[in-house]
């Protein structure tokens, strides 16, 4: 068209970048895969607290883009406070560089030296405090950012932008060494973590107490979610009993800790379609399994895969489970 020929090439390119930014912002909003999932995520009203004081909050639905591509002027709407052409062009470039959601959900059990050498199962479930500290040091040194389940659910919904290299730390069963051995290291690095608690075991020998959970929760780094009342294999009991385990563990945690419980962990990874439907019906936003793998947007939110951290594994193996080779051994 004649009038376009009179426009400087730089102006035309800038207009194209602005148009691309608008199109891609809408294109990356990401929608839940079903009406059920949409309703559950909306009802949860998930929000993402900042990961560290320098991490801004976004609502672009972008995952794993470099934080360096965004300034602190961006607000929850996902748009800059001043829509100057230079800033809009930067948004377009950052969106184009963004990749699909990919979050390793690490699964720990004990943080201890295995007390019984012949107990092979216990050995596999036990990561020594020294090794755990090295693993957390590796995450910090290599630019990983711990996130919460609310942030992950928000990313699935498309309302939360995750930081670069997100990772989610989970600890099954509610053992006392989460308080005595893991939590001091988490505090050292400012890392968030989730402990899945067997409510019927609270206060028993080797398990967390309510006071310990309240103290950690007050620090803002630890959250406590449901792992049933009795650690039963959910596909091997009646649906009525499964319903009782889901409802009662949730109610107990909420009463004792004064927070909403929205996430569930299947004991020993056992579940079936009937149990999965109950999880959604009983007000849980998401659940984790023992299926091996890194969580992506394509996973079933009611049975998210995790990366098991084995006792005795090398730091190189740990790094490889995150999808990256070990840079160095602390």
Order of alpha helices (4+ residues) and beta strands (2+ residues): alpha-alpha-alpha-alpha-beta-beta-alpha-beta-alpha-beta-alpha-beta-alpha-beta-alpha-beta-alpha-beta-alpha-beta-beta-beta-alpha
